[in-house]
Amino acid sequence: MHNIIDTAVAAGNFKTLASAVTAAGLVDTLKGTGPFTVFAPTDEAFAKLPAGTVDKLLMDIPKLKAILTYHVVSGKVMAADVLKMDGKAAKTVNGAELKIGTQGGVKLNGTVHVTKTDIACSNGVIHVIDAVLMPPA
């Protein structure tokens, strides 16, 4: 079993995420012991952002790091655990909270859908999401 970074890279549909994590200097952290739960946006999810957004973020490392750490929760939170959290919030590594809803599938902050769950890693778990989460201002 691979760590979160190696699992994401091997999947092939998280190239933008992997590049962003590298640029933000978070690779060693996400290869560390954890455990971590990562809500991972696919390349398709990053493509939904307005043109030029990813390039701008790659030039603004503090903002990029804030966005990426908003996709990470400490601990290993499996799908069955998330289902019990309907209407609650999970504190992310950046300190802000993600609102969790389970009506019509699992949604984060009311609009971001979890499309695949429980991708087990040696240091946590990945849940795939269909959009990039933006922390509250």
N, C-alpha and C positions, 0 to 999 in steps of 0.2 A: 504494500500500500504506500502511495506517495503522499507527500505533504500537499498543502493547499496550492501552492504555486506550481509545483510540478504536475499536479492533477489538472489544473486549469490550462496549462500550456499544452499538455498532452491531448486535451479535449479538442483543441484546434479552433474553437469558436470564441475564445477569449483573448485574442491577440491585442486588441486595444487596451483591455484591462491590464494585461501583462505589461505592456509598454508603459502605461500610466503608473503602475505599482513600481516599476523599475525607476522611472523618472522621479517619483516621490521618495525614493529611498526606503521603501517598505518591504522589499523582498526578504531580507534577513528576518524581519519580524514575522512575516507570514510563513516563513520556513521554520520558525522557532517552535518551541514545545506546545504553545497554546494551552488549552484548546480554544479555537476560534470558530465562530459561525460566520460565513461570508455569504452575503446576498450578492451574487455575481451577475452583473449585466453582460450580456453577450455583445459581440461586435455589432450585431443588428440593433441592439438597444442604444449603443453609442452613436450609431448612424442616424438615429432619430433626433439627436441634438441639432440645434441650428448650425448651419455651415460655419466652420472655423472655430467652434467652441472647444473641441478637443485640442487643437493647436494652441489656442489661447491658454487653456489650462496647463498644458505642458510647459508654458513659459511662466506660470504663476504657481510655483511649487507649494507655498502655504495653502492656497485655495484648493489645489489639487489634492493635497494631503487631507484637508478637511472633508472633502467630498468622498475620498476613498475610505477614510476611517468611519464615515457615516454608513458604510456598507458592511461594517464588521461589528459583531457582538461578541463579548467575551463568553467563553464556555461553549459547549457543544449542544446546540439547540436543534433537535430533530423535528421533523414535520409533525409528529404526534404531539410534541410539546407546544409547537406553534398553534396548533388547532385549539389547545386549551387556553390560549391567550387572546381570544376574540374580544375586541373592545379595549384591550390593554395596550401598553407600550413597552418596548424593549429599549434599554439604554445602550447606545452604541459606544464604540471606543472613542469617538470624538466628543462624547458627553451629551449629545442631543438624543432625543428619543424618536423611535420609529413607531408609528401607530399601526396596530395589527388588526385586520378584519378578516373574517372567514365566510362572509356571505358571498356566494357565487365564486368560490375559490379563494385562496389566500391572497390578500392584497396588503401592500404596505403603503401607509399614508393615503389610503383610499383609492389610489389609481395604478400603482405598480403591481403587476401580477407576478406571483411565483409560478413559474412554468415547469420546473423540474425540482424535485426535492431529494434530500438525503444522499448526496454524492459524498460517500465516506472518504476521509483522508486520515493520514496518520496523526495529524494534529488538529482535527476538527471536522467540519462538514461544510459543503457548499450547497446553496440553494440558488437556482438560476432564476433571474428576473428579466422582465421584458422592457425595462427602461432604467435609466440612470437616476438614482435617488439624489435629490438636492437637499442638503441640510437647511434648516430654517435660518433665516438671516439674523 
